[in-house]
Amino acid sequence: MVRDWFCENELQMSFPDEQTRSAEANKNEYAQRNLMKSDDAQLDPVKREIEELRRLKQQSASGQELLQQNKNLIEACRTYMKGVSMPPKGRNAELMGLVGDTLSFTMRENNQLKKELNLVKADDPQAILDAKIKAHKDRLEKKEGYLERKQALAEKRLGQEERVLDMLKNAKGKCETWLKKLDQTKSWKSNSSSYNKMHKMLEEGTKLSPRTTLNQMTDFLNRFTKASGSYFESHNTLIGPISGDGSTRLTESMAMQTFGKAQLQQLKQLSSGMGERNTPIGLRIMKHNDELDELERRRQERSAAPANPEIRKAVKPGVQQQEAAPTLPSL
């Protein structure tokens, strides 16, 4: 239903402020870069329109030219989405999400460009909606305790994001250790399919980084758990005593299987309710830190303004500013 709506309708909103626009542009850049890396032939029309849009931006094209090229990209995204079997699974689900993110951002960006080019009249539904969103946001911020509550919520979300990043770092370290041990084992049984799959999974695990998304991490842990289970069974079903190198691998395979199951369960609990699952965890952390900085700035501005008893009471003492987020590797 969501897919069909986006394929037939236009969003009637842009961005409430430049901070939101910049944050959404960063997420969109990540989505497009991942789409450009895909070798799925169905994505070729989308990739061509992205390339053309980038070329126009590099040449400082006019707003009208960008507006038209955004329309071309929107149509390419819709064509791709209509051709995907529903519900999408695995890699198709990830690509569908990335295309959907690109589509919705491009729609909002075009709405913003229309306003900048004075193509939106005062009585246009889009202009009315944007005005209502901004007015509602201003009213909320004037309410006592609103910014403080929003800060507390942002801090809670940031804590969740940082715990996910710690899980990711831990998984990467475990994979590096187990890969070394696997490489040091004797050639016995090393040519089996379960061994090769486990070796491949551990190699993939060593590449986990802040650029990994929640969906990618969940998919990795699902496949890691299956591979480690298969590897454990290949040792556990051997006939006769298991000693020496074989016993070591049995113990390690059991540890990997247990670790995969525990990490998958923990990630599901920790990420429950989190949106934007195709956004890199490092970028999510940066976004929440930026949000906290902006909330603190607005809170201080409001506190410094002359008190107006008709609007609000005295503001509570400030919340300590968060430390800067770790630098996210170049996307």
C-alpha positions, 0 to 999 in steps of 0.5 A: 500500500505504501509503495503504491501510494508513493508511485501514484501521489506527490508529497505535499511537504518540504523541510521545516528548516535548513538544519532538517534539510541538511540532515536529510541530504546527508542520508540521501547521499548515503542512500544514493552511493549504495544504489550506485554500488549495486550491480542490479540491472533493474537499477540502471535507469535510477543510477543514470538519473542520479549520475545526471543529477550529480553532473548538473550540480557540479556544473552549478545548474539552474534551479529549473534544471535541477527541478526537471532532473529531480522529476526524471529521478522520481519517475525512474524510482517509481518505475523501479518500485513498480517492478519489484515483487512484493513483499521484497526480501533480502537484498531486494528489500534493502534496495527497495528501501534505498530507492524509497528513501531517494524518492521521498527525499527528492520529492521534498527537495523539489518542493523546496526548490519550487518555493525558492523559485517562487513557483508556489503560490500563497494558497497552494496546499504545499505552502499552506502545509509548510506554514502549518508545520512551522507554526505548530513547531513554534507553538510547541517550543514556547510551551514550558518544558517542551525543549527539555523533554525533547532533549531527554528523548534525544539523549535516550535515542543517542544512548541506544545508538551508541550501544548499537555501535558498541555491539557492532565494534564487539562483533567486528573484534570477535570476527577478527579473533575467530578468523585468525584462529580459523586460519591457524587450524589444520587442513582437516575438514577445512575444505567443507562447505560449512567451513568455507561459509564460516570463513566467508562470514568472519571475513565479512564481519571484519568489515563492519564499521560505523557505515553499517546500517541496522538492516545490514547488521541484522542481516549479517547476524542472521546469516552469521548465526546460520553459518555458525550453527552449520559449522557447529553441527559439522563438528558435533556429528563426527563419529568417534573421539574428538581431540586436539585441533578438532576439539578446539574447533568444536569449542570455537564453533559452539562459541560462535553460534552462542554469540550470534544468537545472543547478539541477534536477540540483543540487537532486536530488543535494542533497535525495537522502534528505531526508524531509518534502518537504512541509515548508517549507525555512525550517521545516526549518532552524528544526527542525534548529537547535532540535534542535541546541540541545536536543542541546547542552542534554542533552549539557551536562546529562549532562556535569554529572551525576556520572560513573558508570563503569558507564554511561559514560566521560568525555564529549568536549569540547562542540560549539559551539552553532549560530547561530539560524536565520533567522526564517521568515515567518508561515505 
